Amino acid sequence: MATTFHLFPLLPWELRIRIWKLISTPRTVMAWAHDYGRPHPPVPSVVQTCRESRHHSGYERLFIEDRPPFYYIWANLTIDTIHIFEHRLPLQFAGKHRIRYLCLELVHQVDPDNEPFRDGWVDVYSNALIDYVAVRSMVVVSFNDVSAWGGHVHLYPWPCPLSRVMLVQDGFEKQISAQELMDSLTPKT
């Protein structure tokens, strides 16, 4: 069976462009700031196919930092989920205002009842989320039991509606939307 369609270049331009756009599939892309022996996210094969596919597939280089070393990932910001670790959230990287799907992993044990945590979260991380203006949905992965966020979820400025913020306990043992969590704690009249 042939794996090459030799007549592809002879297809009408509009059809080829449509194929390049449809071939992209959603991925979760880890956004590391430095390459400390961590694996690079794989470059999508459509980017390596030809100039036409690279130009029309929707993938672009997303630079993680605005100073050397210039580390970047290939991402399609309309369909890919960008996975960021909490200490990297305040990074200045190009394109963050166009990210639609965001995953934020909290790498430290957090206690929302702890006032210094709340102040630190709001000052550093929550305020950094304001720059992510295009976010449609977000996942927050925490080592804590997600119910610990209950009474404090409404205190933070989230980049999308609470119904689209999913709080997940590490290992995906427990997950709930921030809105459901808040509603479950609201007294019913």
C-alpha positions in Angstrom: 0.0 0.0 0.0 1.4 3.4 -1.0 1.9 5.9 1.8 2.5 8.9 -0.6 -0.2 10.6 -2.5 1.8 11.9 -5.5 -1.1 13.9 -6.9 -1.5 16.0 -3.8 0.3 19.1 -5.3 -2.1 19.0 -8.2 -5.1 19.4 -6.0 -6.7 22.9 -6.0 -5.0 25.3 -3.7 -8.1 25.8 -1.5 -8.5 22.1 -0.9 -4.8 21.7 0.1 -5.1 24.6 2.5 -8.2 23.0 4.0 -6.5 19.7 4.4 -3.5 21.3 6.2 -5.8 23.0 8.6 -7.8 19.8 9.3 -4.8 17.7 9.9 -3.9 19.5 13.1 -5.0 17.7 16.3 -5.2 19.1 19.8 -2.2 18.5 22.0 -1.0 19.3 25.4 2.3 21.1 25.1 4.6 21.6 28.1 6.1 25.1 28.2 9.5 24.8 29.9 11.5 28.0 30.3 14.9 26.2 30.0 16.1 23.0 28.6 17.5 21.3 31.8 17.6 17.9 30.3 13.8 17.9 29.8 12.4 16.5 26.6 11.4 19.0 24.1 7.7 18.8 23.0 7.7 17.0 19.7 7.5 19.2 16.6 4.2 18.4 14.9 4.8 16.4 11.7 2.7 18.8 9.7 5.2 21.6 10.4 8.0 19.4 8.9 6.1 18.3 5.8 6.6 21.4 3.6 6.5 25.1 3.5 2.9 25.2 2.5 1.8 22.9 5.4 3.9 24.9 7.9 2.4 28.2 6.8 -1.3 27.0 6.8 -1.5 24.5 9.6 -1.9 27.1 12.3 1.3 26.1 14.2 3.7 28.8 15.2 6.8 29.2 17.2 5.9 30.3 20.7 9.0 31.8 22.4 9.0 31.1 26.1 11.3 33.9 27.2 12.1 37.2 25.7 15.8 37.0 26.5 18.5 34.4 25.6 18.5 31.5 25.5 15.5 31.8 23.1 13.6 28.6 23.8 10.5 28.0 21.9 7.8 25.4 21.4 5.6 24.7 18.3 2.0 25.3 19.2 -1.4 25.9 17.5 -2.9 28.4 20.0 -6.4 27.8 18.8 -6.5 24.1 19.6 -3.4 23.2 21.8 -3.5 23.2 25.6 -0.4 25.0 27.0 0.8 23.3 30.2 2.7 25.7 32.5 4.1 25.1 35.9 3.2 27.7 38.5 6.7 29.1 38.9 6.8 29.8 35.2 3.4 31.5 34.9 4.8 35.1 35.2 7.2 34.5 32.3 7.1 37.0 29.5 6.5 34.9 26.4 5.1 35.9 23.1 1.6 34.7 22.4 0.2 34.3 25.9 -2.6 36.8 25.1 -3.8 34.3 22.4 -3.7 31.1 24.4 -7.2 29.5 24.5 -6.6 26.4 26.6 -4.3 26.6 29.6 -3.2 24.0 32.2 -1.5 25.4 35.3 0.2 22.8 37.5 0.9 23.9 41.1 4.1 22.2 42.0 4.0 23.2 45.7 1.7 22.0 48.4 -0.8 24.8 48.7 -3.2 25.7 51.5 -5.8 28.2 50.4 -6.8 28.7 54.1 -3.2 30.0 54.7 -3.2 33.8 54.4 0.4 34.1 53.1 -0.6 31.6 50.3 -3.6 33.6 49.3 -1.6 36.8 49.3 1.2 35.1 47.3 -1.2 33.5 44.9 -3.0 36.7 44.2 0.2 38.8 43.9 2.3 36.5 41.7 0.1 33.9 39.9 -3.4 35.1 39.9 -2.4 38.6 38.7 -0.2 37.0 36.0 -3.3 35.1 34.7 -4.9 38.5 33.8 -2.5 38.6 30.8 -4.1 35.4 29.4 -7.1 37.3 27.9 -8.1 34.7 25.3 -8.4 31.7 27.7 -11.6 29.8 27.1 -11.0 27.0 29.6 -8.4 26.2 32.2 -7.2 23.3 34.3 -5.5 23.8 37.6 -3.6 20.7 38.8 -3.0 20.8 42.6 -1.4 18.4 45.1 -4.2 19.3 47.5 -7.6 17.9 47.8 -9.5 20.2 45.4 -12.2 20.9 48.1 -9.5 22.9 49.9 -10.0 25.6 47.3 -13.7 25.9 48.1 -14.2 29.1 50.0 -11.5 31.0 48.1 -12.1 30.3 44.4 -14.1 33.4 44.0 -11.3 35.6 45.4 -9.0 35.1 42.5 -9.2 36.9 39.1 -9.5 34.0 36.7 -9.0 34.5 32.9 -12.2 32.6 32.1 -15.6 32.0 33.7 -15.5 29.8 36.8 -17.6 27.2 35.1 -14.6 26.7 32.7 -12.0 26.4 35.4 -11.4 22.8 36.3 -9.7 22.0 39.6 -7.9 18.7 39.5 -6.2 16.8 42.3 -2.8 15.5 41.1 -3.2 12.1 39.7 -6.7 13.0 38.5 -8.2 11.3 41.7 -10.7 14.1 42.1 -11.8 16.9 39.8 -14.5 19.5 39.9 -15.2 22.8 38.1 -14.6 25.9 40.2 -18.2 26.9 39.8 -19.5 23.6 41.0 -17.2 23.8 44.0 -18.4 27.3 44.9 -22.1 26.3 44.4 -21.6 23.2 46.6 -20.5 25.5 49.5 -23.2 28.1 49.0 -26.0 27.6 51.5 -29.2 26.6 49.7 -32.3 28.7 50.6 
